[in-house]
Amino acid sequence: MSKFIKYGASAGRWAHPPIHHWDDLFDAVMYRLRHAVDPPAADHVRATVLDCAEALDTLQKALVSERTLRCLLEQEMRDTRETLAQARAELAGTTKPAARQRAEPVAGRPAT
């Protein structure tokens, strides 16, 4: 059974495949489009189907690029959060807790 059929395309309905299966789905759709126009398909139908297959191929390449960018951005976000946590920890180690600061008298003022 092809992955295309697995996701419900043959039944005329589209399930929601997880994103890591999209490449398989794109490949299956392109395969079926390209093989659906084997002769004796009419020239205009053949051209239309092949144009659709090419557009799907372009979309698939764009998806790969977007996923790569997403992974890079997610890694950058993790690194930034780690750096922020380290900065907060360092800052917490160099400042007095607010309660102790209020309890200590300010020079020139009587303690309350």
C-alpha positions as CSV (number, residue, x, y, z in Angstrom):
1,M,0.0,0.0,0.0
2,S,1.4,3.4,-0.9
3,K,1.7,6.2,1.6
4,F,-0.6,8.2,-0.7
5,I,-3.4,5.7,-0.1
6,K,-2.5,5.4,3.6
7,Y,-3.4,9.0,4.0
8,G,-6.8,8.7,2.5
9,A,-6.3,10.2,-0.9
10,S,-7.7,7.2,-2.8
11,A,-10.9,7.5,-0.8
12,G,-11.3,11.2,-1.7
13,R,-10.5,12.5,1.7
14,W,-7.3,13.9,3.2
15,A,-6.2,13.0,6.6
16,H,-3.7,15.2,8.4
17,P,-0.4,13.4,8.1
18,P,2.4,14.5,10.4
19,I,4.8,17.0,8.9
20,H,7.6,14.4,8.7
21,H,5.5,12.4,6.2
22,W,4.8,15.3,3.9
23,D,7.7,14.6,1.6
24,D,6.4,11.0,1.1
25,L,2.9,12.5,0.3
26,F,4.4,15.0,-2.1
27,D,6.4,12.2,-3.8
28,A,3.3,10.0,-4.1
29,V,1.2,12.8,-5.6
30,M,3.8,13.7,-8.1
31,Y,4.3,10.1,-9.1
32,R,0.6,9.6,-9.6
33,L,0.3,12.8,-11.6
34,R,3.2,12.0,-13.9
35,H,2.1,8.5,-14.5
36,A,-1.5,9.5,-15.1
37,V,-0.5,11.2,-18.3
38,D,1.2,8.4,-20.0
39,P,0.0,8.2,-23.6
40,P,-2.7,8.4,-24.9
41,A,-3.5,11.5,-22.6
42,A,-4.6,14.5,-24.5
43,D,-1.7,17.0,-25.0
44,H,-3.5,19.8,-23.0
45,V,-4.3,17.5,-20.1
46,R,-0.7,16.1,-20.1
47,A,0.7,19.6,-20.0
48,T,-1.6,20.7,-17.2
49,V,-0.8,17.7,-15.1
50,L,2.9,18.0,-15.6
51,D,2.7,21.7,-14.7
52,C,1.0,20.7,-11.5
53,A,3.6,18.1,-10.7
54,E,6.3,20.7,-11.3
55,A,4.5,23.1,-9.0
56,L,4.3,20.4,-6.3
57,D,8.0,19.7,-6.7
58,T,8.7,23.4,-6.2
59,L,6.5,23.5,-3.1
60,Q,8.3,20.4,-1.7
61,K,11.7,22.1,-2.1
62,A,10.3,25.2,-0.4
63,L,9.0,23.1,2.5
64,V,12.5,21.5,2.9
65,S,14.0,25.0,3.0
66,E,11.5,26.3,5.5
67,R,12.0,23.3,7.8
68,T,15.7,23.8,7.7
69,L,15.3,27.5,8.6
70,R,12.8,26.5,11.4
71,C,15.3,24.1,12.9
72,L,18.0,26.8,12.8
73,L,15.7,29.3,14.4
74,E,14.6,26.8,17.1
75,Q,18.3,26.1,17.9
76,E,19.0,29.9,18.1
77,M,16.0,30.3,20.4
78,R,17.3,27.5,22.7
79,D,20.7,29.1,22.8
80,T,19.3,32.5,23.5
81,R,17.1,31.1,26.4
82,E,20.2,29.4,27.8
83,T,22.2,32.6,27.6
84,L,19.4,34.5,29.3
85,A,19.1,32.0,32.1
86,Q,22.9,32.2,32.7
87,A,22.7,36.0,32.7
88,R,19.8,36.0,35.2
89,A,21.7,33.5,37.4
90,E,24.8,35.8,37.3
91,L,22.7,38.9,38.0
92,A,21.0,37.1,40.9
93,G,24.4,36.3,42.4
94,T,25.5,39.9,42.3
95,T,22.5,41.6,43.8
96,K,20.9,41.5,47.2
97,P,17.4,40.2,47.6
98,A,14.9,43.0,47.7
99,A,13.7,42.2,51.3
100,R,17.3,42.6,52.6
101,Q,17.8,45.9,50.8
102,R,14.7,47.4,52.4
103,A,15.8,46.2,55.9
104,E,19.2,47.8,55.7
105,P,19.3,51.5,56.6
106,V,20.3,54.0,54.0
107,A,23.2,56.1,55.0
108,G,22.1,59.3,56.7
109,R,18.6,57.9,57.4
110,P,17.4,56.3,60.6
111,A,16.4,52.6,60.4
112,T,12.6,52.0,60.5
